[in-house]
């Protein structure tokens, strides 16, 4: 399994800061986590506690606030989908909805956000690499 340190930010808060509604960047709800990269997952997967900590609203769909979804372990579960989340990883950024699996304690970084950041999982080296040039390790931004 491949793990990487990422930052999750409430994308609505980020936009509110850019619009001047939130005057202080420290008021953006965010979390620094060690996420598991898993290409079997479609998108970002978080637990209910993380959703509440980030202040993410649940989107309503044709089935109400929960949608049927087949999970990585091939079980069918009703899951919530959130408003957008900014995902920062190795100096790269993408925005994605999160799927909420209520009891999940870890964060799973699925294939869509990985592609959005041009990252791929190198299972042999146990790390994330640039998808266009897998031999070049994705680099963390300068401090």
N, CA, C and O atoms as CSV, one atom per row, in Angstrom:
chain,resi,resn,atom,element,x,y,z
A,1,UNK,N,N,0.834,-1.191,0.000
A,1,UNK,CA,C,0.000,0.000,0.000
A,1,UNK,C,C,0.873,1.247,0.000
A,1,UNK,O,O,1.944,1.279,0.607
A,2,UNK,N,N,0.397,2.259,-0.687
A,2,UNK,CA,C,1.129,3.513,-0.808
A,2,UNK,C,C,0.386,4.592,-0.021
A,2,UNK,O,O,-0.817,4.789,-0.193
A,3,UNK,N,N,1.129,5.287,0.847
A,3,UNK,CA,C,0.562,6.372,1.651
A,3,UNK,C,C,1.299,7.661,1.335
A,3,UNK,O,O,2.489,7.652,1.018
A,4,UNK,N,N,0.576,8.771,1.426
A,4,UNK,CA,C,1.187,10.086,1.200
A,4,UNK,C,C,0.501,11.130,2.071
A,4,UNK,O,O,-0.698,11.048,2.339
A,5,UNK,N,N,1.280,12.106,2.504
A,5,UNK,CA,C,0.734,13.226,3.282
A,5,UNK,C,C,0.003,14.167,2.328
A,5,UNK,O,O,0.554,14.588,1.310
A,6,UNK,N,N,-1.240,14.488,2.670
A,6,UNK,CA,C,-2.018,15.401,1.847
A,6,UNK,C,C,-2.706,16.427,2.736
A,6,UNK,O,O,-2.828,16.244,3.947
A,7,UNK,N,N,-3.149,17.500,2.115
A,7,UNK,CA,C,-3.972,18.502,2.794
A,7,UNK,C,C,-5.318,18.535,2.097
A,7,UNK,O,O,-5.396,18.621,0.872
A,8,UNK,N,N,-6.379,18.467,2.892
A,8,UNK,CA,C,-7.739,18.603,2.385
A,8,UNK,C,C,-8.275,19.936,2.857
A,8,UNK,O,O,-8.133,20.285,4.028
A,9,UNK,N,N,-8.898,20.693,1.947
A,9,UNK,CA,C,-9.482,21.986,2.302
A,9,UNK,C,C,-10.917,22.061,1.805
A,9,UNK,O,O,-11.240,21.559,0.728
A,10,UNK,N,N,-11.761,22.685,2.588
A,10,UNK,CA,C,-13.130,22.945,2.165
A,10,UNK,C,C,-13.043,23.952,1.021
A,10,UNK,O,O,-12.676,25.107,1.237
A,11,UNK,N,N,-13.381,23.516,-0.198
A,11,UNK,CA,C,-13.230,24.373,-1.381
A,11,UNK,C,C,-14.148,25.590,-1.323
A,11,UNK,O,O,-13.817,26.640,-1.872
A,12,UNK,N,N,-15.292,25.461,-0.666
A,12,UNK,CA,C,-16.187,26.609,-0.492
A,12,UNK,C,C,-15.539,27.686,0.360
A,12,UNK,O,O,-15.663,28.876,0.070
A,13,UNK,N,N,-14.843,27.263,1.419
A,13,UNK,CA,C,-14.124,28.219,2.263
A,13,UNK,C,C,-13.025,28.922,1.470
A,13,UNK,O,O,-12.830,30.130,1.608
A,14,UNK,N,N,-12.306,28.161,0.639
A,14,UNK,CA,C,-11.233,28.744,-0.175
A,14,UNK,C,C,-11.808,29.810,-1.105
A,14,UNK,O,O,-11.232,30.889,-1.247
A,15,UNK,N,N,-12.942,29.511,-1.736
A,15,UNK,CA,C,-13.576,30.488,-2.627
A,15,UNK,C,C,-14.081,31.703,-1.845
A,15,UNK,O,O,-13.974,32.836,-2.316
A,16,UNK,N,N,-14.623,31.468,-0.667
A,16,UNK,CA,C,-15.082,32.592,0.166
A,16,UNK,C,C,-13.911,33.494,0.555
A,16,UNK,O,O,-14.072,34.712,0.632
A,17,UNK,N,N,-12.750,32.917,0.800
A,17,UNK,CA,C,-11.579,33.735,1.111
A,17,UNK,C,C,-11.172,34.571,-0.109
A,17,UNK,O,O,-10.850,35.753,0.018
A,18,UNK,N,N,-11.190,33.956,-1.271
A,18,UNK,CA,C,-10.831,34.685,-2.498
A,18,UNK,C,C,-11.803,35.819,-2.778
A,18,UNK,O,O,-11.413,36.840,-3.345
A,19,UNK,N,N,-13.059,35.656,-2.391
A,19,UNK,CA,C,-14.085,36.680,-2.603
A,19,UNK,C,C,-14.107,37.720,-1.491
A,19,UNK,O,O,-14.857,38.693,-1.566
A,20,UNK,N,N,-13.286,37.521,-0.456
A,20,UNK,CA,C,-13.234,38.466,0.649
A,20,UNK,C,C,-14.263,38.224,1.729
A,20,UNK,O,O,-14.375,39.027,2.656
A,21,UNK,N,N,-15.021,37.141,1.640
A,21,UNK,CA,C,-16.023,36.820,2.654
A,21,UNK,C,C,-15.345,36.300,3.917
A,21,UNK,O,O,-15.748,36.632,5.031
A,22,UNK,N,N,-14.314,35.483,3.732
A,22,UNK,CA,C,-13.462,35.038,4.844
A,22,UNK,C,C,-12.186,35.855,4.740
A,22,UNK,O,O,-11.485,35.800,3.730
A,23,UNK,N,N,-11.890,36.605,5.777
A,23,UNK,CA,C,-10.741,37.500,5.707
A,23,UNK,C,C,-9.424,36.894,6.134
A,23,UNK,O,O,-8.371,37.493,5.915
A,24,UNK,N,N,-9.457,35.726,6.736
A,24,UNK,CA,C,-8.246,35.141,7.291
A,24,UNK,C,C,-8.104,33.703,6.801
A,24,UNK,O,O,-8.993,32.878,7.013
A,25,UNK,N,N,-6.993,33.412,6.151
A,25,UNK,CA,C,-6.753,32.072,5.614
A,25,UNK,C,C,-6.832,31.003,6.707
A,25,UNK,O,O,-7.155,29.851,6.419
A,26,UNK,N,N,-6.543,31.369,7.944
A,26,UNK,CA,C,-6.590,30.398,9.041
A,26,UNK,C,C,-8.018,29.927,9.339
A,26,UNK,O,O,-8.207,28.955,10.070
A,27,UNK,N,N,-9.027,30.612,8.777
A,27,UNK,CA,C,-10.420,30.217,9.000
A,27,UNK,C,C,-10.901,29.171,7.988
A,27,UNK,O,O,-12.016,28.661,8.095
A,28,UNK,N,N,-10.051,28.858,7.008
A,28,UNK,CA,C,-10.406,27.805,6.050
A,28,UNK,C,C,-10.343,26.476,6.783
A,28,UNK,O,O,-9.323,26.142,7.385
A,29,UNK,N,N,-11.431,25.719,6.735
A,29,UNK,CA,C,-11.442,24.407,7.373
A,29,UNK,C,C,-10.614,23.451,6.534
A,29,UNK,O,O,-10.864,23.263,5.343
A,30,UNK,N,N,-9.615,22.845,7.187
A,30,UNK,CA,C,-8.695,21.972,6.481
A,30,UNK,C,C,-8.161,20.892,7.403
A,30,UNK,O,O,-8.267,20.988,8.626
A,31,UNK,N,N,-7.588,19.868,6.802
A,31,UNK,CA,C,-7.015,18.766,7.564
A,31,UNK,C,C,-5.748,18.288,6.864
A,31,UNK,O,O,-5.691,18.215,5.636
A,32,UNK,N,N,-4.743,17.967,7.656
A,32,UNK,CA,C,-3.498,17.384,7.168
A,32,UNK,C,C,-3.553,15.911,7.544
A,32,UNK,O,O,-3.620,15.569,8.725
A,33,UNK,N,N,-3.524,15.033,6.535
A,33,UNK,CA,C,-3.705,13.615,6.804
A,33,UNK,C,C,-2.734,12.775,5.985
A,33,UNK,O,O,-2.185,13.221,4.977
A,34,UNK,N,N,-2.544,11.564,6.446
A,34,UNK,CA,C,-1.780,10.558,5.700
A,34,UNK,C,C,-2.814,9.707,4.980
A,34,UNK,O,O,-3.536,8.935,5.611
A,35,UNK,N,N,-2.889,9.843,3.663
A,35,UNK,CA,C,-3.910,9.164,2.865
A,35,UNK,C,C,-3.328,7.933,2.178
A,35,UNK,O,O,-2.149,7.882,1.830
A,36,UNK,N,N,-4.192,6.958,2.000
A,36,UNK,CA,C,-3.821,5.758,1.243
A,36,UNK,C,C,-4.224,5.972,-0.206
A,36,UNK,O,O,-5.388,6.250,-0.492
A,37,UNK,N,N,-3.278,5.846,-1.118
A,37,UNK,CA,C,-3.568,5.951,-2.548
A,37,UNK,C,C,-4.053,4.587,-3.025
A,37,UNK,O,O,-3.369,3.579,-2.848
A,38,UNK,N,N,-5.245,4.563,-3.634
A,38,UNK,CA,C,-5.824,3.299,-4.066
A,38,UNK,C,C,-6.601,3.522,-5.359
A,38,UNK,O,O,-7.654,4.160,-5.356
A,39,UNK,N,N,-6.077,2.994,-6.462
A,39,UNK,CA,C,-6.712,3.213,-7.760
A,39,UNK,C,C,-7.997,2.403,-7.935
A,39,UNK,O,O,-8.694,2.566,-8.937
A,40,UNK,N,N,-8.316,1.540,-6.984
A,40,UNK,CA,C,-9.601,0.827,-7.038
A,40,UNK,C,C,-10.739,1.742,-6.602
A,40,UNK,O,O,-11.901,1.491,-6.919
A,41,UNK,N,N,-10.400,2.805,-5.873
A,41,UNK,CA,C,-11.402,3.798,-5.463
A,41,UNK,C,C,-11.531,4.823,-6.585
A,41,UNK,O,O,-10.541,5.211,-7.205
A,42,UNK,N,N,-12.757,5.253,-6.833
A,42,UNK,CA,C,-12.972,6.209,-7.913
A,42,UNK,C,C,-12.525,7.616,-7.578
A,42,UNK,O,O,-11.960,8.306,-8.427
A,43,UNK,N,N,-12.769,8.051,-6.354
A,43,UNK,CA,C,-12.498,9.433,-5.990
A,43,UNK,C,C,-11.958,9.496,-4.568
A,43,UNK,O,O,-11.476,8.493,-4.042
A,44,UNK,N,N,-12.034,10.636,-3.959
A,44,UNK,CA,C,-11.634,10.808,-2.573
A,44,UNK,C,C,-12.681,10.141,-1.685
A,44,UNK,O,O,-13.879,10.351,-1.879
A,45,UNK,N,N,-12.248,9.348,-0.722
A,45,UNK,CA,C,-13.158,8.664,0.197
A,45,UNK,C,C,-12.770,9.057,1.620
A,45,UNK,O,O,-11.621,8.900,2.032
A,46,UNK,N,N,-13.762,9.577,2.371
A,46,UNK,CA,C,-13.523,10.022,3.741
A,46,UNK,C,C,-14.610,9.465,4.655
A,46,UNK,O,O,-15.635,8.968,4.189
A,47,UNK,N,N,-14.375,9.554,5.948
A,47,UNK,CA,C,-15.370,9.147,6.931
A,47,UNK,C,C,-16.248,10.327,7.333
A,47,UNK,O,O,-15.978,11.474,6.978
A,48,UNK,N,N,-17.293,10.022,8.073
A,48,UNK,CA,C,-18.237,11.050,8.526
A,48,UNK,C,C,-17.561,12.078,9.424
A,48,UNK,O,O,-17.866,13.267,9.340
A,49,UNK,N,N,-16.648,11.633,10.280
A,49,UNK,CA,C,-15.952,12.566,11.177
A,49,UNK,C,C,-15.148,13.582,10.378
A,49,UNK,O,O,-15.165,14.772,10.694
A,50,UNK,N,N,-14.447,13.128,9.348
A,50,UNK,CA,C,-13.669,14.042,8.499
A,50,UNK,C,C,-14.606,15.003,7.770
A,50,UNK,O,O,-14.300,16.189,7.650
A,51,UNK,N,N,-15.742,14.506,7.283
A,51,UNK,CA,C,-16.698,15.381,6.594
A,51,UNK,C,C,-17.153,16.506,7.516
A,51,UNK,O,O,-17.205,17.666,7.108
A,52,UNK,N,N,-17.479,16.164,8.750
A,52,UNK,CA,C,-17.916,17.190,9.704
A,52,UNK,C,C,-16.780,18.140,10.049
A,52,UNK,O,O,-16.997,19.348,10.141
A,53,UNK,N,N,-15.563,17.616,10.242
A,53,UNK,CA,C,-14.420,18.474,10.571
A,53,UNK,C,C,-14.124,19.482,9.467
A,53,UNK,O,O,-13.723,20.612,9.746
A,54,UNK,N,N,-14.318,19.079,8.219
A,54,UNK,CA,C,-14.087,19.985,7.085
A,54,UNK,C,C,-15.297,20.871,6.803
A,54,UNK,O,O,-15.212,21.792,5.991
A,55,UNK,N,N,-16.417,20.602,7.465
A,55,UNK,CA,C,-17.624,21.402,7.259
A,55,UNK,C,C,-18.227,21.222,5.882
A,55,UNK,O,O,-18.796,22.161,5.325
A,56,UNK,N,N,-18.110,20.022,5.323
A,56,UNK,CA,C,-18.599,19.765,3.969
A,56,UNK,C,C,-20.079,19.429,3.983
A,56,UNK,O,O,-20.531,18.582,4.754
A,57,UNK,N,N,-20.827,20.104,3.121
A,57,UNK,CA,C,-22.252,19.824,2.974
A,57,UNK,C,C,-22.436,18.557,2.140
A,57,UNK,O,O,-21.598,18.215,1.306
A,58,UNK,N,N,-23.536,17.880,2.383
A,58,UNK,CA,C,-23.892,16.692,1.609
A,58,UNK,C,C,-24.756,17.125,0.432
A,58,UNK,O,O,-25.697,17.903,0.590
A,59,UNK,N,N,-24.427,16.618,-0.739
A,59,UNK,CA,C,-25.199,16.935,-1.943
A,59,UNK,C,C,-26.397,16.001,-2.047
A,59,UNK,O,O,-26.318,14.828,-1.683
A,60,UNK,N,N,-27.494,16.529,-2.542
A,60,UNK,CA,C,-28.693,15.722,-2.738
A,60,UNK,C,C,-28.736,15.210,-4.158
A,60,UNK,O,O,-28.451,15.946,-5.103
A,61,UNK,N,N,-29.092,13.953,-4.308
A,61,UNK,CA,C,-29.209,13.350,-5.631
A,61,UNK,C,C,-30.599,12.769,-5.816
A,61,UNK,O,O,-31.519,13.086,-5.061
A,62,UNK,N,N,-30.747,11.931,-6.806
A,62,UNK,CA,C,-32.062,11.365,-7.098
A,62,UNK,C,C,-32.544,10.420,-5.998
A,62,UNK,O,O,-33.737,10.131,-5.902
A,63,UNK,N,N,-31.619,9.942,-5.172
A,63,UNK,CA,C,-31.967,9.045,-4.069
A,63,UNK,C,C,-31.920,9.774,-2.721
A,63,UNK,O,O,-31.803,9.131,-1.678
A,64,UNK,N,N,-32.009,11.083,-2.733
A,64,UNK,CA,C,-31.920,11.847,-1.484
A,64,UNK,C,C,-30.479,12.160,-1.149
A,64,UNK,O,O,-29.679,12.447,-2.039
A,65,UNK,N,N,-30.137,12.107,0.154
A,65,UNK,CA,C,-28.773,12.474,0.547
A,65,UNK,C,C,-27.801,11.295,0.500
A,65,UNK,O,O,-26.617,11.468,0.789
A,66,UNK,N,N,-28.276,10.104,0.143
A,66,UNK,CA,C,-27.386,8.943,0.018
A,66,UNK,C,C,-27.590,8.289,-1.337
A,66,UNK,O,O,-28.703,8.230,-1.860
A,67,UNK,N,N,-26.490,7.801,-1.893
A,67,UNK,CA,C,-26.518,7.153,-3.198
A,67,UNK,C,C,-25.954,5.745,-3.054
A,67,UNK,O,O,-24.990,5.548,-2.313
A,68,UNK,N,N,-26.527,4.761,-3.741
A,68,UNK,CA,C,-25.953,3.413,-3.687
A,68,UNK,C,C,-24.605,3.387,-4.393
A,68,UNK,O,O,-24.442,3.980,-5.459
A,69,UNK,N,N,-23.647,2.700,-3.796
A,69,UNK,CA,C,-22.293,2.662,-4.332
A,69,UNK,C,C,-21.661,1.322,-3.989
A,69,UNK,O,O,-21.824,0.825,-2.874
A,70,UNK,N,N,-20.940,0.733,-4.941
A,70,UNK,CA,C,-20.190,-0.493,-4.677
A,70,UNK,C,C,-18.812,-0.066,-4.182
A,70,UNK,O,O,-18.086,0.636,-4.886
A,71,UNK,N,N,-18.453,-0.490,-2.968
A,71,UNK,CA,C,-17.180,-0.102,-2.365
A,71,UNK,C,C,-16.039,-0.986,-2.854
A,71,UNK,O,O,-16.265,-1.968,-3.561
A,72,UNK,N,N,-14.812,-0.634,-2.476
A,72,UNK,CA,C,-13.618,-1.376,-2.877
A,72,UNK,C,C,-13.742,-2.849,-2.504
A,72,UNK,O,O,-13.304,-3.723,-3.253
A,73,UNK,N,N,-14.340,-3.123,-1.342
A,73,UNK,CA,C,-14.483,-4.515,-0.895
A,73,UNK,C,C,-15.669,-5.215,-1.553
A,73,UNK,O,O,-16.064,-6.305,-1.139
A,74,UNK,N,N,-16.237,-4.577,-2.590
A,74,UNK,CA,C,-17.314,-5.107,-3.417
A,74,UNK,C,C,-18.648,-5.250,-2.688
A,74,UNK,O,O,-19.503,-6.028,-3.109
A,75,UNK,N,N,-18.830,-4.510,-1.604
A,75,UNK,CA,C,-20.131,-4.479,-0.928
A,75,UNK,C,C,-20.892,-3.251,-1.406
A,75,UNK,O,O,-20.301,-2.228,-1.750
A,76,UNK,N,N,-22.214,-3.372,-1.420
A,76,UNK,CA,C,-23.071,-2.254,-1.795
A,76,UNK,C,C,-23.439,-1.493,-0.533
A,76,UNK,O,O,-23.910,-2.079,0.442
A,77,UNK,N,N,-23.223,-0.192,-0.555
A,77,UNK,CA,C,-23.528,0.632,0.607
A,77,UNK,C,C,-24.115,1.960,0.144
A,77,UNK,O,O,-23.767,2.465,-0.923
A,78,UNK,N,N,-24.997,2.512,0.946
A,78,UNK,CA,C,-25.523,3.846,0.663
A,78,UNK,C,C,-24.537,4.865,1.210
A,78,UNK,O,O,-24.231,4.862,2.403
A,79,UNK,N,N,-24.044,5.732,0.346
A,79,UNK,CA,C,-23.016,6.702,0.740
A,79,UNK,C,C,-23.467,8.116,0.404
A,79,UNK,O,O,-24.284,8.336,-0.490
A,80,UNK,N,N,-22.916,9.057,1.141
A,80,UNK,CA,C,-23.142,10.467,0.869
A,80,UNK,C,C,-22.028,10.976,-0.046
A,80,UNK,O,O,-20.912,10.458,-0.043
A,81,UNK,N,N,-22.361,12.000,-0.826
A,81,UNK,CA,C,-21.380,12.692,-1.657
A,81,UNK,C,C,-21.330,14.136,-1.180
A,81,UNK,O,O,-22.366,14.726,-0.873
A,82,UNK,N,N,-20.139,14.705,-1.116
A,82,UNK,CA,C,-19.986,16.051,-0.576
A,82,UNK,C,C,-19.791,17.088,-1.667
A,82,UNK,O,O,-19.579,16.787,-2.842
A,83,UNK,N,N,-19.877,18.337,-1.202
A,83,UNK,CA,C,-19.471,19.445,-2.063
A,83,UNK,C,C,-17.958,19.333,-2.272
A,83,UNK,O,O,-17.310,18.517,-1.617
A,84,UNK,N,N,-17.387,20.135,-3.170
A,84,UNK,CA,C,-15.974,19.974,-3.534
A,84,UNK,C,C,-14.980,20.172,-2.387
A,84,UNK,O,O,-15.184,20.954,-1.459
A,85,UNK,N,N,-13.891,19.408,-2.517
A,85,UNK,CA,C,-12.764,19.442,-1.579
A,85,UNK,C,C,-11.509,19.747,-2.390
A,85,UNK,O,O,-11.281,19.139,-3.436
A,86,UNK,N,N,-10.695,20.689,-1.910
A,86,UNK,CA,C,-9.372,20.895,-2.517
A,86,UNK,C,C,-8.439,19.843,-1.938
A,86,UNK,O,O,-8.404,19.628,-0.727
A,87,UNK,N,N,-7.684,19.193,-2.813
A,87,UNK,CA,C,-6.730,18.173,-2.400
A,87,UNK,C,C,-5.346,18.643,-2.825
A,87,UNK,O,O,-5.089,18.865,-4.009
A,88,UNK,N,N,-4.462,18.790,-1.851
A,88,UNK,CA,C,-3.084,19.214,-2.102
A,88,UNK,C,C,-2.158,18.041,-1.796
A,88,UNK,O,O,-2.220,17.457,-0.714
A,89,UNK,N,N,-1.299,17.702,-2.759
A,89,UNK,CA,C,-0.396,16.562,-2.579
A,89,UNK,C,C,0.863,16.786,-3.410
A,89,UNK,O,O,0.786,17.016,-4.617
A,90,UNK,N,N,2.013,16.719,-2.763
A,90,UNK,CA,C,3.301,16.817,-3.444
A,90,UNK,C,C,3.399,18.041,-4.348
A,90,UNK,O,O,3.923,17.961,-5.459
A,91,UNK,N,N,2.895,19.167,-3.867
A,91,UNK,CA,C,2.973,20.404,-4.627
A,91,UNK,C,C,1.957,20.509,-5.746
A,91,UNK,O,O,2.041,21.416,-6.575
A,92,UNK,N,N,1.003,19.601,-5.783
A,92,UNK,CA,C,-0.014,19.591,-6.826
A,92,UNK,C,C,-1.379,19.798,-6.194
A,92,UNK,O,O,-1.549,19.615,-4.989
A,93,UNK,N,N,-2.353,20.180,-7.014
A,93,UNK,CA,C,-3.683,20.511,-6.513
A,93,UNK,C,C,-4.740,20.007,-7.469
A,93,UNK,O,O,-4.585,20.083,-8.687
A,94,UNK,N,N,-5.821,19.488,-6.902
A,94,UNK,CA,C,-7.020,19.170,-7.669
A,94,UNK,C,C,-8.224,19.392,-6.775
A,94,UNK,O,O,-8.089,19.562,-5.563
A,95,UNK,N,N,-9.390,19.390,-7.375
A,95,UNK,CA,C,-10.641,19.540,-6.632
A,95,UNK,C,C,-11.524,18.357,-6.986
A,95,UNK,O,O,-11.638,17.983,-8.153
A,96,UNK,N,N,-12.155,17.764,-5.963
A,96,UNK,CA,C,-13.018,16.599,-6.196
A,96,UNK,C,C,-14.107,16.534,-5.146
A,96,UNK,O,O,-13.976,17.083,-4.052
A,97,UNK,N,N,-15.186,15.850,-5.500
A,97,UNK,CA,C,-16.183,15.491,-4.506
A,97,UNK,C,C,-15.593,14.374,-3.658
A,97,UNK,O,O,-14.697,13.653,-4.098
A,98,UNK,N,N,-16.101,14.240,-2.446
A,98,UNK,CA,C,-15.713,13.107,-1.614
A,98,UNK,C,C,-16.913,12.195,-1.437
A,98,UNK,O,O,-18.053,12.652,-1.348
A,99,UNK,N,N,-16.642,10.911,-1.387
A,99,UNK,CA,C,-17.635,9.914,-0.997
A,99,UNK,C,C,-17.441,9.701,0.494
A,99,UNK,O,O,-16.314,9.541,0.964
A,100,UNK,N,N,-18.539,9.698,1.237
A,100,UNK,CA,C,-18.462,9.523,2.684
A,100,UNK,C,C,-18.892,8.105,3.045
A,100,UNK,O,O,-20.039,7.715,2.825
A,101,UNK,N,N,-17.963,7.349,3.599
A,101,UNK,CA,C,-18.258,6.033,4.161
A,101,UNK,C,C,-18.230,6.255,5.673
A,101,UNK,O,O,-17.161,6.440,6.255
A,102,UNK,N,N,-19.410,6.238,6.312
A,102,UNK,CA,C,-19.552,6.743,7.683
A,102,UNK,C,C,-18.488,6.302,8.684
A,102,UNK,O,O,-17.933,7.141,9.393
A,103,UNK,N,N,-18.197,5.027,8.755
A,103,UNK,CA,C,-17.298,4.531,9.800
A,103,UNK,C,C,-15.822,4.559,9.413
A,103,UNK,O,O,-14.971,4.173,10.215
A,104,UNK,N,N,-15.509,5.003,8.214
A,104,UNK,CA,C,-14.130,5.010,7.733
A,104,UNK,C,C,-13.274,5.980,8.538
A,104,UNK,O,O,-13.654,7.134,8.739
A,105,UNK,N,N,-12.123,5.510,8.997
A,105,UNK,CA,C,-11.218,6.368,9.769
A,105,UNK,C,C,-10.050,6.874,8.938
A,105,UNK,O,O,-9.455,7.899,9.270
A,106,UNK,N,N,-9.715,6.174,7.871
A,106,UNK,CA,C,-8.611,6.638,7.034
A,106,UNK,C,C,-9.168,7.437,5.859
A,106,UNK,O,O,-10.375,7.449,5.618
A,107,UNK,N,N,-8.280,8.097,5.140
A,107,UNK,CA,C,-8.643,8.826,3.925
A,107,UNK,C,C,-8.061,8.047,2.755
A,107,UNK,O,O,-6.901,7.638,2.780
A,108,UNK,N,N,-8.888,7.848,1.726
A,108,UNK,CA,C,-8.442,7.114,0.545
A,108,UNK,C,C,-8.424,8.089,-0.642
A,108,UNK,O,O,-9.411,8.768,-0.925
A,109,UNK,N,N,-7.305,8.135,-1.307
A,109,UNK,CA,C,-7.116,8.991,-2.473
A,109,UNK,C,C,-7.288,8.118,-3.708
A,109,UNK,O,O,-6.414,7.316,-4.037
A,110,UNK,N,N,-8.428,8.278,-4.394
A,110,UNK,CA,C,-8.770,7.427,-5.528
A,110,UNK,C,C,-8.196,7.909,-6.848
A,110,UNK,O,O,-7.446,8.883,-6.908
A,111,UNK,N,N,-8.569,7.198,-7.904
A,111,UNK,CA,C,-7.969,7.400,-9.212
A,111,UNK,C,C,-8.270,8.784,-9.807
A,111,UNK,O,O,-7.384,9.376,-10.422
A,112,UNK,N,N,-9.481,9.315,-9.646
A,112,UNK,CA,C,-9.785,10.616,-10.259
A,112,UNK,C,C,-8.950,11.755,-9.683
A,112,UNK,O,O,-8.384,12.528,-10.456
A,113,UNK,N,N,-8.844,11.896,-8.355
A,113,UNK,CA,C,-7.958,12.957,-7.869
A,113,UNK,C,C,-6.490,12.712,-8.214
A,113,UNK,O,O,-5.747,13.662,-8.458
A,114,UNK,N,N,-6.065,11.449,-8.237
A,114,UNK,CA,C,-4.680,11.168,-8.640
A,114,UNK,C,C,-4.446,11.633,-10.074
A,114,UNK,O,O,-3.433,12.269,-10.367
A,115,UNK,N,N,-5.383,11.316,-10.968
A,115,UNK,CA,C,-5.253,11.767,-12.356
A,115,UNK,C,C,-5.299,13.290,-12.451
A,115,UNK,O,O,-4.582,13.891,-13.251
A,116,UNK,N,N,-6.151,13.911,-11.627
A,116,UNK,CA,C,-6.254,15.364,-11.622
A,116,UNK,C,C,-4.951,16.044,-11.219
A,116,UNK,O,O,-4.693,17.185,-11.602
A,117,UNK,N,N,-4.134,15.337,-10.446
A,117,UNK,CA,C,-2.827,15.877,-10.037
A,117,UNK,C,C,-1.690,15.279,-10.857
A,117,UNK,O,O,-0.519,15.493,-10.546
A,118,UNK,N,N,-2.034,14.522,-11.914
A,118,UNK,CA,C,-1.050,13.853,-12.769
A,118,UNK,C,C,-0.126,12.970,-11.937
A,118,UNK,O,O,1.093,12.994,-12.109
A,119,UNK,N,N,-0.719,12.189,-11.034
A,119,UNK,CA,C,0.042,11.268,-10.200
A,119,UNK,C,C,-0.397,9.836,-10.473
A,119,UNK,O,O,-1.550,9.585,-10.824
A,120,UNK,N,N,0.522,8.915,-10.311
A,120,UNK,CA,C,0.236,7.490,-10.449
A,120,UNK,C,C,0.868,6.771,-9.267
A,120,UNK,O,O,1.804,7.273,-8.645
A,121,UNK,N,N,0.345,5.595,-8.970
A,121,UNK,CA,C,0.867,4.778,-7.873
A,121,UNK,C,C,1.923,3.834,-8.434
A,121,UNK,O,O,1.649,3.041,-9.335
A,122,UNK,N,N,3.130,3.931,-7.891
A,122,UNK,CA,C,4.197,2.994,-8.228
A,122,UNK,C,C,4.241,1.978,-7.095
A,122,UNK,O,O,4.868,2.215,-6.063
A,123,UNK,N,N,3.572,0.846,-7.290
A,123,UNK,CA,C,3.468,-0.170,-6.232
A,123,UNK,C,C,4.833,-0.756,-5.882
A,123,UNK,O,O,5.108,-1.045,-4.717
A,124,UNK,N,N,5.674,-0.930,-6.876
A,124,UNK,CA,C,6.988,-1.522,-6.624
A,124,UNK,C,C,7.837,-0.635,-5.723
A,124,UNK,O,O,8.471,-1.119,-4.785
A,125,UNK,N,N,7.849,0.665,-6.010
A,125,UNK,CA,C,8.647,1.607,-5.218
A,125,UNK,C,C,7.889,2.116,-3.998
A,125,UNK,O,O,8.465,2.802,-3.153
A,126,UNK,N,N,6.589,1.782,-3.897
A,126,UNK,CA,C,5.750,2.212,-2.775
A,126,UNK,C,C,5.715,3.728,-2.638
A,126,UNK,O,O,5.953,4.280,-1.563
A,127,UNK,N,N,5.406,4.399,-3.773
A,127,UNK,CA,C,5.326,5.860,-3.753
A,127,UNK,C,C,4.467,6.352,-4.904
A,127,UNK,O,O,4.124,5.596,-5.813
A,128,UNK,N,N,4.124,7.635,-4.848
A,128,UNK,CA,C,3.433,8.287,-5.952
A,128,UNK,C,C,4.475,8.872,-6.896
A,128,UNK,O,O,5.499,9.400,-6.461
A,129,UNK,N,N,4.203,8.773,-8.175
A,129,UNK,CA,C,5.121,9.310,-9.186
A,129,UNK,C,C,4.324,10.125,-10.189
A,129,UNK,O,O,3.104,9.988,-10.287
A,130,UNK,N,N,5.024,10.979,-10.936
A,130,UNK,CA,C,4.381,11.714,-12.010
A,130,UNK,C,C,3.862,10.733,-13.053
A,130,UNK,O,O,4.608,9.863,-13.502
A,131,UNK,N,N,2.612,10.855,-13.442
A,131,UNK,CA,C,2.001,9.894,-14.366
A,131,UNK,C,C,2.584,9.993,-15.767
A,131,UNK,O,O,2.682,8.984,-16.465
A,132,UNK,N,N,2.973,11.193,-16.191
A,132,UNK,CA,C,3.521,11.361,-17.533
A,132,UNK,C,C,4.920,10.770,-17.622
A,132,UNK,O,O,5.262,10.123,-18.612
A,133,UNK,N,N,5.723,10.987,-16.599
A,133,UNK,CA,C,7.069,10.437,-16.558
A,133,UNK,C,C,7.243,9.677,-15.248
A,133,UNK,O,O,7.746,10.237,-14.274
A,134,UNK,N,N,6.834,8.403,-15.209
A,134,UNK,CA,C,6.866,7.653,-13.957
A,134,UNK,C,C,8.235,7.542,-13.297
A,134,UNK,O,O,8.318,7.276,-12.098
A,135,UNK,N,N,9.317,7.743,-14.063
A,135,UNK,CA,C,10.645,7.638,-13.446
A,135,UNK,C,C,10.980,8.858,-12.590
A,135,UNK,O,O,11.884,8.800,-11.756
A,136,UNK,N,N,10.254,9.964,-12.793
A,136,UNK,CA,C,10.531,11.154,-12.000
A,136,UNK,C,C,9.582,11.172,-10.802
A,136,UNK,O,O,8.362,11.202,-10.961
A,137,UNK,N,N,10.148,11.152,-9.628
A,137,UNK,CA,C,9.365,11.179,-8.377
A,137,UNK,C,C,8.679,12.535,-8.276
A,137,UNK,O,O,9.312,13.573,-8.471
A,138,UNK,N,N,7.404,12.525,-7.976
A,138,UNK,CA,C,6.711,13.788,-7.735
A,138,UNK,C,C,7.417,14.460,-6.569
A,138,UNK,O,O,7.683,13.833,-5.544
A,139,UNK,N,N,7.712,15.721,-6.734
A,139,UNK,CA,C,8.491,16.428,-5.709
A,139,UNK,C,C,7.621,17.302,-4.843
A,139,UNK,O,O,6.635,17.881,-5.298
A,140,UNK,N,N,8.006,17.387,-3.576
A,140,UNK,CA,C,7.328,18.301,-2.668
A,140,UNK,C,C,7.781,19.723,-3.016
A,140,UNK,O,O,8.913,19.929,-3.454
A,141,UNK,N,N,6.886,20.705,-2.818
A,141,UNK,CA,C,7.267,22.091,-3.151
A,141,UNK,C,C,8.355,22.583,-2.212
A,141,UNK,O,O,8.470,22.103,-1.085
A,142,UNK,N,N,9.163,23.551,-2.677
A,142,UNK,CA,C,10.174,24.126,-1.782
A,142,UNK,C,C,9.512,24.821,-0.603
A,142,UNK,O,O,8.438,25.408,-0.730
A,143,UNK,N,N,10.166,24.743,0.534
A,143,UNK,CA,C,9.594,25.343,1.768
A,143,UNK,C,C,9.631,26.841,1.741
A,143,UNK,O,O,9.192,27.486,2.694
